C-alpha cells in the first residue's frame, strides 16, 4: 500500500496565525463553560479588522 506523503509534507505548516486573534489575550473565563472572554480592547481591534476587510 502506498504511503500518503502529501499529508506528511504539509502537516507541520499552520493554516493561519492565531497569535493576533481576539481570544489570544484572555481577560477571564466563564466558570461553568470555561469560555474565554477577551479584553475589550481586543474585541474593538477584531471589530475594526472585520469592518475594514469586508468584501
CNS distance restraints for C-alpha pairs under 8 A (distance, minus, plus):
assign (resid   4 and name CA) (resid   8 and name CA) 6.98 0.50 0.50
assign (resid   5 and name CA) (resid   9 and name CA) 6.17 0.50 0.50
assign (resid   6 and name CA) (resid  10 and name CA) 6.47 0.50 0.50
assign (resid   7 and name CA) (resid  11 and name CA) 5.76 0.50 0.50
assign (resid   8 and name CA) (resid  12 and name CA) 7.92 0.50 0.50
assign (resid  18 and name CA) (resid  24 and name CA) 6.98 0.50 0.50
assign (resid  19 and name CA) (resid  24 and name CA) 6.05 0.50 0.50
assign (resid  20 and name CA) (resid  24 and name CA) 6.53 0.50 0.50
assign (resid  21 and name CA) (resid  25 and name CA) 7.84 0.50 0.50
assign (resid  21 and name CA) (resid  46 and name CA) 7.42 0.50 0.50
assign (resid  22 and name CA) (resid  38 and name CA) 6.07 0.50 0.50
assign (resid  22 and name CA) (resid  39 and name CA) 7.88 0.50 0.50
assign (resid  22 and name CA) (resid  42 and name CA) 5.01 0.50 0.50
assign (resid  22 and name CA) (resid  43 and name CA) 5.93 0.50 0.50
assign (resid  22 and name CA) (resid  45 and name CA) 7.62 0.50 0.50
assign (resid  22 and name CA) (resid  46 and name CA) 6.03 0.50 0.50
assign (resid  23 and name CA) (resid  36 and name CA) 6.60 0.50 0.50
assign (resid  23 and name CA) (resid  37 and name CA) 6.87 0.50 0.50
assign (resid  23 and name CA) (resid  38 and name CA) 5.23 0.50 0.50
assign (resid  23 and name CA) (resid  42 and name CA) 7.81 0.50 0.50
assign (resid  24 and name CA) (resid  38 and name CA) 7.51 0.50 0.50
assign (resid  25 and name CA) (resid  38 and name CA) 5.91 0.50 0.50
assign (resid  25 and name CA) (resid  39 and name CA) 6.93 0.50 0.50
assign (resid  25 and name CA) (resid  42 and name CA) 7.49 0.50 0.50
assign (resid  26 and name CA) (resid  36 and name CA) 5.93 0.50 0.50
assign (resid  26 and name CA) (resid  37 and name CA) 5.78 0.50 0.50
assign (resid  26 and name CA) (resid  38 and name CA) 4.52 0.50 0.50
assign (resid  26 and name CA) (resid  39 and name CA) 6.51 0.50 0.50
assign (resid  27 and name CA) (resid  36 and name CA) 7.48 0.50 0.50
assign (resid  27 and name CA) (resid  37 and name CA) 5.72 0.50 0.50
assign (resid  27 and name CA) (resid  38 and name CA) 4.88 0.50 0.50
assign (resid  27 and name CA) (resid  39 and name CA) 5.03 0.50 0.50
assign (resid  28 and name CA) (resid  36 and name CA) 6.14 0.50 0.50
assign (resid  28 and name CA) (resid  37 and name CA) 5.37 0.50 0.50
assign (resid  28 and name CA) (resid  38 and name CA) 6.98 0.50 0.50
assign (resid  29 and name CA) (resid  34 and name CA) 5.42 0.50 0.50
assign (resid  29 and name CA) (resid  35 and name CA) 5.29 0.50 0.50
assign (resid  29 and name CA) (resid  36 and name CA) 4.50 0.50 0.50
assign (resid  29 and name CA) (resid  37 and name CA) 5.60 0.50 0.50
assign (resid  30 and name CA) (resid  34 and name CA) 4.89 0.50 0.50
assign (resid  30 and name CA) (resid  35 and name CA) 5.28 0.50 0.50
assign (resid  30 and name CA) (resid  36 and name CA) 6.73 0.50 0.50
assign (resid  30 and name CA) (resid  37 and name CA) 7.46 0.50 0.50
assign (resid  31 and name CA) (resid  35 and name CA) 7.95 0.50 0.50
assign (resid  38 and name CA) (resid  42 and name CA) 6.28 0.50 0.50
assign (resid  38 and name CA) (resid  43 and name CA) 6.67 0.50 0.50
assign (resid  39 and name CA) (resid  43 and name CA) 6.49 0.50 0.50
assign (resid  40 and name CA) (resid  44 and name CA) 6.29 0.50 0.50
assign (resid  41 and name CA) (resid  45 and name CA) 6.22 0.50 0.50
assign (resid  42 and name CA) (resid  46 and name CA) 6.12 0.50 0.50
assign (resid  43 and name CA) (resid  47 and name CA) 6.18 0.50 0.50
assign (resid  44 and name CA) (resid  48 and name CA) 6.17 0.50 0.50
assign (resid  45 and name CA) (resid  49 and name CA) 6.17 0.50 0.50
assign (resid  46 and name CA) (resid  50 and name CA) 6.22 0.50 0.50
assign (resid  47 and name CA) (resid  51 and name CA) 6.05 0.50 0.50
assign (resid  48 and name CA) (resid  52 and name CA) 6.07 0.50 0.50
assign (resid  49 and name CA) (resid  53 and name CA) 6.14 0.50 0.50
assign (resid  50 and name CA) (resid  54 and name CA) 6.24 0.50 0.50
